[in-house]
Amino acid sequence: MGNRPSPSPSRNLGILTVLVLAQFMGTSLWFAGNAAAPEMEVLLGETGLVPWITSAVQLGFILGTFGYAFFQVADRFSPSKVFLWSAVAAALANLSLLFLPMQVEVLLGGRFLTGVFLGGIYPVGMKIAADYVEDGLGMALGFLVGALVLGTSFPFLLQALDWNLSYPLLFAVPSGLALVAGGLVGFGIPDGPYRKKSAGLNLRLIPRLVQNRNLQGAVGGYFGHMWELYTFWAFLPLLITFLTKDSLTSATQSTWTFLVIAAGGISCALGGLISKKVGSAQVAMVSLVGSGACGLLLLLLPEIPLVAVLPFLLLWGILVTADSPQFSTLVAQSVSPVHRGTALTLVNGLGFGLTIISIQVTQFAAGFLSPNQFIGLLCIGPVVGVFLFFSSRRFSRKNPADQGI
């Protein structure tokens, strides 16, 4: 499998373009429930559903990625076909909410199952990119993760357009896009020239991956990033309301939410381009330190002038995501090509596990702290991530033989 001739640069570019488009469409499922949450709260007579909806998707994604990683699905089977069937299953799980009796348990269950099958879309998409690119993987993953971020922001764009869209459309449109995404990848992208198929299920693989010192450094930084990212996104509408003193219309608030999240998608792509010149590690560290500084400023400043609120949030939105594809690049580069799919899937699952803890801790802190305080405390994640990244890399340089696999 690894000896196939490499496609021409133009064909490679076409394949990666299709993959980026499919990643955008497939991951638009991620925050579909969040966009529909206000209407869901009215229909169900509940409040505070956003953290629970977000956590349900994250928990599903975590368990899904653990399953994909444990059985080494993306390394043992065609990644394109794994992407296809995962996209179909995720779309159907999301669509099921339109046909089942609407209850809180049904809503959370549907979002949970959607998350399970997203585990075969996001990390597997990165695996497919790694199978096509050796040099410049950081750039390729920058565009790919940027597509995920744009997909995440898409439901908020639908809200911002103020078309009075009801929740059926907010669920149906992303589901339809996911079905198209599965078809594009499953039938349009063959296995890459650098793919090396796993010989079979290796139950000792995950313990051996844990011993890889280079992998540990990338994972430490990634975990610090993940502690901050999804909690920032989940509480972003609340933060906007707080910083603007509830002076925005609902449509304007959704527009701001879309812009802040979407800015991160653009920064992922730009960070990928920059990584070709300075390396993935430098881009990741600048982004992680910068986003942590934004959280610290929010924590320390008594008030942000209204005219500076959107620029500040845009800057935070840019910095909070640009490190993600670069940490994933470092993960992919720290293991053998035959194990990339499993490593990427496992690390993604563990990272998203942290998001549930972060969201729930932040929700708890919201009971006795103001939004600028409990959201500003997210800076703890980047601080710890920077420490783990550099401490592991120093150990790795001192013990070059202790690299695992």
N, C-alpha and C positions, 0 to 999 in steps of 0.2 A: 504493500500500500504506500509506503514511504518513498518508493522509487519511481512513481509516476512523474512524467515531465511536468515542470511548472508551467501554468498557463501564461500566455503573453500578458504584458503589463496592462494592455487595454482590456483584455478579458477579465483579468483580476479586478480591475477597477469596476467593471460592470457587475461582477459578482458581489463585491463589497457594497456597491451602491444598492443593489437589491436587498442585501442582508440588512443594511442600515434602515432602509424603508420598512422591511418586515419587522425589524426590532421595534421601530416606532409604533407600528400598527398593533403588534402583539402586546406590547407593554402598556398600551392605552387602557387595558383592562384594570391596571393596578389601582388607580384612584377613582375608578368609576363610582364606587360606593360612596366615597367622600363627597364627590360632586352632588350626589343624590341625597346626601345625609339630611339637609334641611327639610326636604319634603318628607323623607322617611320619619323624621322626628315628629312632624305634624300628624302623619297618618297613623303612627303607632302610639302617639301620646307619650313619647319618651324624650328625654334631653340627654345631652352629653354622649351621643352615639359615635361621634367621629373617632375618638381614641379606640373604642371597641371595634369599630369597622376596620380601622387601620391595623389593629393588632390581630384581627381574625385573618386578614390577608397575609400578614407577616408570619403568623404561626403556621398557616397552610404552606407558605413558601418554604419555611424552615423544614417542616416535616417532609415536604416534597423533595427538597434538595438532599436531605439526608438519605431518602430512599434512592434517588438517582445516584448519589455518591456511593452508598453502601454496595449497590449492585453494579456500580461502575458502568452505568447504562451508556453514557456518551462516549466512552472509550471502547466498549464492546460492540456497539451497534452503530449504524450510520447516523451521525449527528443530524443530518438533514431530515431524516425520517423521524427521529426523536422530536425534533422541533415541530414537524408537521402534526404529529398525533397529540403532542402536548398542547399546541395552539387550538386544535379542534376541541379537545377536552376542556380547556380553560374557557373557551367561548361558550360551550354548552352549559358548563357549571354556572357561568354568569347569567346566561339567558334563562336558566331554570327559575330565577327569581321572578320572572314575568308570568309564570304559569302555576306557581305554588302559592298557597295562602300566605299573605304577607304577615309575618310575625317576626319578633326580634330574633328568635332562635333560627328561623328560616333564613333571614337576612344574613346573619353571621355565619351560618352553615354554608350558604352559597358563596359568600366571599372567601371563606376558608378553603373550599374546594378549588375556587379560582386560583388562590395562592399556591395550592399544591401543584397545579399543572403549570403555573408560571415558572416553577423550578426547572421545567424542561424547555423554557424559552430564553430567559435572560442569560444564564451561565452557558447554556448550550450554544447560543448565538456567539458568545465570545470564543468558545471552543472552535466553532466553524471558522471564525476569523483567524485564529491561530493556525488552523490547518492550511490557510492560504497565504499567510504572511510570515516571513522569518525576520527580515529587517524592517523596522518601522512598525512593529506590532503596537507600540504605544499610540501611534497616530491612528491606526485602524480601530483600536479599542476606544480611543477618544471619540471618534465619530459614532461608534456603535453605542457606547454608554450615553453619549449626547442624544441619540435617538430615543433611548429609554427615558431620559429626563423629559424630552419633549412629549413623549407618549404619556408620561405622568401628568404633565401640565394640560393635556388636551381636554379632559373633562371640564376643567376650570374655564377654558376658552369657550366651550359650549355655553357655560353659565354666563360668562361675561358678555356674550353677544345679546343677552337679554331677549331671547326668542321665546321665553316662557315655556321652555322645554320641560316636559314632565319626566319623572324618573324612568318610565319605560324606554324613552329615547336615550337617556343617559346610560342605560344598560345595553340597549340594542346596538347603538352605533359602534362602541368599542368591540362588542362581540363580533359584529360583522367584519370589522377591520382585522380582528385576530384570525378569523377564518381565511381571509384573503392572504394574510401574512403566512399562515401555515402552507397554503398552496404555493406561494412564491418560493419558499425555501424548499419544501418537500419535493416539488417537481421541477424547480428551476436551478437549484444549486447542487451539483454533485459533490461527493466527498473530495476534500482538498488534497493537493499533491503532497503536503507534509503530514498528512494524517498517518498515524501508526496505530493500527488496531491492536487492542489488548488481546493477549493469548487466551484469556479466560478470567473468571472470577477469582480474585486473589484476596482472601480474607485478612491477610497480613499487611495489605497495602496501606490502609489508613494509619495504623500505628507507626509504620515506617515513615510516612509523610510527616507525621508530627515531630519526628526527630530531625527534620531538615532545617538547619539553622537559617539559611537564606530565606526559606519559606516562612519561618517564624517572624523574621523582621518585617516582611511584607504584610503578614497577617496582623502583627501588632499595630502597625500604622493604619491598616484598613479597619480594624476594630475601633480605633479612636475616631476615625472618620464616620463610621456607621452609628456610633453612639449619638452623634450630633445630627446626621443628615435627615433621617425620616421623622424624627421628633420635631426638628425645625419645620419641615414641610407640614406635618400634621397640625402644628399649632400656629402656622403662619397666618391663617385668616384671623385668629384671635389676636395675634401680635399686631397685625395691621389695624384692627379695630382699636386696640389699646393705644397704639402710638399716634393714631389720627383722632383720638378722642371720639370715636364712633361718628365721625363726620362724613363718611363716605356712603354712597348708595350701595345696595347689594351688588349691582352690576359692576360698579367701579371697584369694589373690594375684590370681586372675582377677577377683574382685569389685572389688578395689581398682583394677585396671587399667581395668575398665569404668567405674567411678565417676570416675576422673581424666580419662579421655578424654571421657566423656559430659558432665562439668561444662563442658568447652569448648564443647560444642554449645549448652548453655543460655546461656553467656556471649556467644556469637555473636549469639543472639537479643536478649539484653539490651543488648549493644553497639549493635545495630541500632536499638533503640528510643531509646537515648541519643543516637545520631548525628543524629536528627531535631532535637534541641535544640542540640547543640554542634558538629555537623559530623563528617564521616567522618575527616578528618585528625586531629582531636584524639583521638578514640577509638582510632585506629590507633596514634598515638604513645604514649599512656598504656599501652596494652597491650604494645607492643613494648619500651618501656623497662622495664616491670614484669617481663616474662618474662626479659629479659636480667639483671635484678637477681636473679631466682631462681637462674639458672645461676651467677651470681657468688657468691651465698651458699653454694650447694652446693660450689663450688670452694674457698671460703675456710674454711668451718666444718669443724673436725676431726670432729665427730659431731653428728647431730641426735637429740634424745631420742625414744624410740620413740613416746611419746604425741603428738609433734608431726609425725611423719612423714606421716601421711595428710593433716592440714590443710595442711602445706607443699606436698605434691604436688597437692592439690586447687586451691590457689591458683595454682600453676604451670600446671596444666591449664586453668584459667579464663583466665589471661593469655596463654598461648601460642597461643590460637586466635582471640580476639576481634578481632584486627586483620585477619585474613584477608579477611572480607567487605568491610571498609571499604577496604582497598587495592584490591580488585576493583571497588568502587564508584568509586574515584578513577580507575582504569584506564578504566572505561566512560564516565565523564564527561569524560575528556581527549581523546576521539576523536569523530568524526562518527558518528551513529547507524547509518549505512550500513556502518561498519567495526567496529562493536562486537563482533560475533561473532568476527571474525578476531583483533582485539586481545586479547580475553579468552582465546581459545584459545591464541594464541602466547605470551602472558605466563605462562599456566598451564604450558605445556609447558617453557618455559625455567626457571621456578621449580622444577618437579619434577625437572628435570635437575640442579639444585643438590642436591636431596635425595640423589641417588645418590652424588655426590661426598662429601657430608657424612656419609652412613652409612658409606661405605668408609673415609674418613679416621678416623672415630670408632672403627670396628672395628680399624683399624691401631693407633690409640692405646691401645686396650684391651689390647694385648700388653705394654705396659710401664707403664701408669698404672692406678690404682684407679678403680672406677666413678664415684665422686663427682668425680674429676679429669677423666676423659675426657668425661663427660656435662656436667659443669660448664663445660667449655670451649666448649660450644655458645653461650655468651653472646657470643662473637665475632660471630655472625650479627646479633643485634639491634644491637650497637654500630655495625657497618658500615652496617646498614640505616638507622639514624637519621641517620648522617652523610650518606649518599647522598641521602636524602629531603630534608633541609634544604638541602644544597648545591645540588641541582638546582632546588629551589623559589626559592632566592635568585637563581640565574642567570635563571630564568624571569621573575621580577619585574623584573629589570634589563633584560631583552631581551624585552618582551611580543610583539614581532612574530615572534620565532623560536619558533613553537609547532608547526611541522609541520602535520599534518592532524588 
